[in-house]
Amino acid sequence: MPMLVLAQKKAKKTRKIILKQDVTDLGKKGQLVDVKAGYYRNFLLPTGRAQIVTPDLL
């Protein structure tokens, strides 16, 4: 009997964020931008420079 493997969906690699302060080469405070998930998670979030966009923020 053949084995059936169902693949999981690939994770979304970008995040839509809003900048809390100016970020060089990315944008100005209050701007909506798309960034790679790792860049957000490893740099922007820990330094408090951005947050994920939610319907409440729009």
N, C-alpha and C positions, 0 to 999 in steps of 0.2 A: 504494500500500500504506500503510495507517495506521501511524503510529508508536506504539509501546507504551512507556510510561514507568512504571517501577516506583518508587514512592516509598519512601524509607527510613523506618524507624520514627522517631517523635519521640523525642528524648532524654528520659530521666527527669529531671524538674525538681526533685525533692526527694531529700535524702539522709537516711538514718537515722544519727544520730551519738550518741556518748556524750560528755558534757561532762567535761573534765579539771579545770575550776574553775567557780565560780559565774559566770553571765553574766546581767547585768541584763536583765529582760524576756524571758528565755528559760528559765532553770532553774538548778538547783543542781548541784554537783559530783556526778558519777556517774549523773546522770539521762539516760535515753534520750529523744531528741527528734527530730522531723522538721524539717529546715530546707531552704530553697531552696538549690540547688546553688551558685549564685553567692555567697550569703552565707557558706557554708562555705568555699568556695575562696578568696574575697577577704578574709575577715575572721577567721573562727574558726581555720582552718588556719595562716595565717602568724603569728598571735599565740599559737599553741599552746594554745588554749582547748578544742579538741575533736578527736576522731578518729572516723573511719568505723567503724561497728559491723561486726565480723567474727564468724563462728561461734565463734572461739576466745575472744572477749571475753564472749560470753554464757555 
